[in-house]
Amino acid sequence: MVAAAFSRYCLLLAVAIQLPWAAFGEDLEAPTASVDLLSLAEEPQWRLLMHYVRHPLTGQLRILVDDRRFFLAKHGRMRPTDELRESIRHLFSSRTIDERCRFPARYLWLSSRLSDRPSADVLSECPALREWLSKFRGATVTFVYAGAFFRNPASMFGHTFLRFDLPRSSGPTPLLDLALSFAARNTDSPGLLYAYRGLTGGYQGRYSLTSYDHHVQQYGDLDDRDLWEFPLALTADELTLVLLHLWELKDAHFDYYFLDENCSYHLLALLNVARPSVDLLGPFGLFAFPTDTLRRAVEQFGTGGEPTLRPSRSRLLREKESRLSERGKELLHLRLVDPPVTIAESNLSDQELAIVLETELLVREAEQHNAEPSDAVPHEELLSVLTERNALNIRPLKPTFPTTALRPDRAHGSSRAGLGVGIDRKNVALTAGLRFAYHNELDPIAGFPDGHELELLGTDFEFLLEHDQLRLREAVLFRAASLPERMTFHRPLSWRLRLDATRRLFQHEQRPLVPRAEAALGATWRLTPTLRYSVLPHGLVMTNEKFDDAVSIATGMEMTSHWDPHPHLRQQLTARVDSYLHGFNGTNFALTATHRYTINQQLALTLSLSRHEEFGPAEYRSLISANTYY
């Protein structure tokens, strides 16, 4: 009798335990037999929503999201079909409203593709999502490009982010709008470790929303970078889809790589959800540089109006200074000394006095940014200048810039390939070169800040016709230069770094490949609107078995002028002297004249004539080449 009672108790307990779970399991097991999962998992929109992309070079599947919480299937990161199956099971269950609220874009797309599934109103089910979306009601999208910033390796190629422009009864107020950025987090590693971790995915990247004013202060005011604003022609439905997907990604993290899976790449991945018929990411395999991704976005989405330039402080300063007469510059100089003179002591027109005071504000702000905290310009001084300026009751003159020539979406492609013919004392050679990135001063200048160079991973080969010999002539690991112009009231330094290897002529016609590390610090001046020159003292170290102790150390000077007589033509003249302190007894001289003619932004011709007197007899060399950019 006891045994029978116990048996009935166990049976009732089993029923009590199993029934709810059986019912839940039945609800989750939304039938997928009628669904062609393989075909559905290959659809572009599913892959975009899940951030599965195929590498354009290898064809291998890449998974951009590295956060396990973004996937519903145990092996969803690596198996798109498994993730699709689990998404259908979870998102169409009446017991998993929270999952639909977590992944609204994924759910809405599946609802449109699975007509036999009952669909739910996600916004009515998810009050937090509904409230968040209300912040963007009536918004449009602007693609923002921040110029290169050479003091941060992650920003040497520029930066991109989005701005959501909200309608207001008082008119547009961009500084109050929300901006979306993708950036690496916790990037406080020192020096080389920072660069290494950034190149190898050692940081986490996340999407974040902040005010646009925050970005203007950071990039424009503190970093002194131009900001370009390109309105994109997204429809309201496309923007809604982007926002729903952004909601899905708000807590997800990604491995961040400086050169490919970076801020620009992940912004394109987000925007691509709006138009799955367009492959925004396709061209970007090894590198994704901001100017290239900007051009891609503008080409595929179109613009909702002309781009706007928000100039950097130094660009504004150059523009203001160009408007000053000599008497105006003299007054500004006297106002910058201690104690400053007052504007009442001058007899300039109110219009020029306004320009003087506006220039003074820019100079003092630059001094405040560059100074130590103890030496910063007191806020009272800035306020005093601003008060004097407002008392003139003259509207500020709108600065004018050649925006067509500066537009970053008009820049050449970041990679370069070239073919040419070279002639030296005894050889005629066919040359071929490839550079993965990015820009130097002999490339077409449109869209790039003048005076900035950055080159990575370049090689130049030559085939000697007389000897039927193919050899590497030059290899570039890294070259960078920042050559800002010194002005009357703003005197930045110029610098250059080189890490490369070049064949050099020694005695007995020997031409070994000689690695070099060089650093230079100097200054750049502009003589006319089309002519500027730089003077950079340098130090260098080279290594080769032909030097004493296999190492040579030298100091020297390099002087370079750039003349632009025509928008399509640039002429560069470089004179260089190196005096050796160790490893070689002597002094080297080199003179090079280079002419570059731009046919269009993606094609240029270059003619170079040079005389080198280095470790052997003097050598004359000429080279003509055609370079294409992609």
Secondary structure as UniProt FT lines:
FT   HELIX           2..28
FT   TURN            33..34
FT   HELIX           37..41
FT   HELIX           44..50
FT   STRAND          52..54
FT   TURN            56..58
FT   STRAND          61..63
FT   HELIX           68..70
FT   TURN            74..78
FT   HELIX           80..91
FT   TURN            94..95
FT   HELIX           97..102
FT   HELIX           104..113
FT   TURN            115..116
FT   HELIX           122..125
FT   HELIX           127..134
FT   TURN            135..138
FT   STRAND          140..146
FT   TURN            150..151
FT   HELIX           153..155
FT   TURN            156..157
FT   STRAND          159..165
FT   TURN            169..170
FT   HELIX           174..176
FT   STRAND          178..184
FT   HELIX           191..199
FT   TURN            200..201
FT   STRAND          203..211
FT   HELIX           212..215
FT   HELIX           216..222
FT   STRAND          227..232
FT   HELIX           236..249
FT   TURN            250..251
FT   STRAND          254..256
FT   HELIX           263..272
FT   TURN            273..274
FT   TURN            276..277
FT   TURN            282..283
FT   HELIX           290..301
FT   STRAND          308..310
FT   HELIX           313..323
FT   HELIX           326..335
FT   HELIX           343..345
FT   HELIX           350..370
FT   HELIX           373..375
FT   HELIX           379..391
FT   HELIX           403..406
FT   HELIX           408..410
FT   STRAND          416..423
FT   STRAND          428..439
FT   TURN            441..442
FT   TURN            446..447
FT   TURN            450..451
FT   STRAND          452..464
FT   TURN            465..468
FT   STRAND          469..482
FT   STRAND          494..503
FT   HELIX           507..509
FT   STRAND          513..528
FT   TURN            529..530
FT   STRAND          531..543
FT   TURN            545..546
FT   HELIX           548..550
FT   STRAND          551..566
FT   TURN            567..568
FT   STRAND          569..582
FT   STRAND          587..600
FT   TURN            601..602
FT   STRAND          603..613
FT   STRAND          619..629
//
